[in-house]
Amino acid sequence: MKPPMKTLLAACAALALSACATADQTASANAAPGDRDCFAASAINGYNVVDDHNVSVRVGVGRSYNFHLDWNARDLDWSSAIAIQSHTSFICTGNGLGVRIIGGEPRRDYLVREITRAPDRQPPAEQQPQGS
């Protein structure tokens, strides 16, 4: 017995809509959330150790973020190449789930527990705009 044409059309429409929903979910998972402060992982252009458990990561001019680590950041061999890995293309403030710092010899992984935006650096006084 053949299924009625309306049933086939409804099944095809449901399949097409579920494919669109899956594509939208994948795209939104890779996009930066609108309510959080995020940056592209590829935009990182420098870093330095702040203290035993914090690393400052520079993103562009005057913009940096603090990565809080459980392990002692000073134990990582910073003279070797390091890498910052993330499960998504954007790294956002909040918990550091999925973000880690890797490097040294022997190789060590440092899981990032929290990410906060550091206060923006002000330009030198001679470059600051003057009031009227």
N, C-alpha and C positions, 0 to 999 in steps of 0.2 A: 504494500500500500504506500503510495506517495504522500509525503507530508504536504499540507496545504501551502500554497505560495506565500501567504501572509506569515506563516511560521518561519519559513526559510528567510524571508526578508527581515523579520525581527531578529533572528539569530545572527544574520550578517551584520545588521546595524549594531547589535550588542558587541560583537567581536571587534568591529571597527572602533567603537567608542572606548572599549577597554584598551586597545592599542594606543589610542590618543592619550588616555589617562596615564598609561605607563610612561610614555614619552615625556609628558608634562612633569611627572614626578621625578624622572631622571634629570631633566633640565633644571628643575628647582633645587634638587639636591646639590648640583654643581654650581649654582649661582650663589652669590653672597646674600645672606639674609638682610632685609632692609632695616631691621631694628637693631643691628649690631655693627660695630666698627670692624671692618674687614679690609684685607689687602690681598693681592695676588701673591702666592708663594714665590713666583718668579721675580717679584719686585724687590726682594731682599738684596741689599747692596753692602751690608756690613754688620758687624756684631762686636760686642765686648762683654766681658764678665763684670757684672755689677758687684756681686758678693758671692758667698758660698752657694746660694741657691737661686740666683737670678742672672739671666743673660739678657742684655739689651740688643734688640735686632733693629737695624736701620732700614727704613723703607722710604726712599726718596729723600729730599732735602728737608731737614728739620722734623722729620716724622719718625718716631721709633716706638717699639712695643717691648714690654718686659715679659719674658718667658720664665715662669717659676718652675723649678725642677725639684724633685725629691732628693736626687743625688747631689753630691758636692760638685758644682760646676767647675771648680778649680782643678779637679782630678782629670778632666778631659785635656788631652794634648792639643792645645790651640795652635801650636806651630804647624801641625799637619792640616790637611784639607778637612773641612767638616761639611756636613750636609744637613739640611733641615727638610724632613719629609712630612708630608701631609696627605691624608686620604682624599682630600678635595683640592681643587685648584685655588681656593680661597682659604685664608687663615683668619679666624675671627676672635675677638675678645671673648672672654668667658672661660669655660673649662677648656683645657688643651687636648681634649679627646682626639686621638688620631694624629697628633703632632709630636714629632720627636727630633732630637738633635743626635747626629751620628758622627763619630770620628775617632781619631786617635789610633795608636798602635799599642796593644791590640785594640781592635775596633770595639767601641762601647756605644750603647744606646741609652739616651737620656729621655725619658718620657716627660713631656711638658704637662704640668698639672693645671696651670692657670695662665691666661694671657691677658695683660692689661695694657692700655695705651699709656705711654709715658707722656708727661707734659711736653707740649711743643716747645722747641728751642727758639728763643727770640734772636733776631739778627742783632749784630753789634749796634751800639747806641748811634753811631754815625749813619747807619742805614735805616733806622727806624723813622717812620713818617713823623713829621713835626706838626704840632697843632697850630692853628691860626689865632 
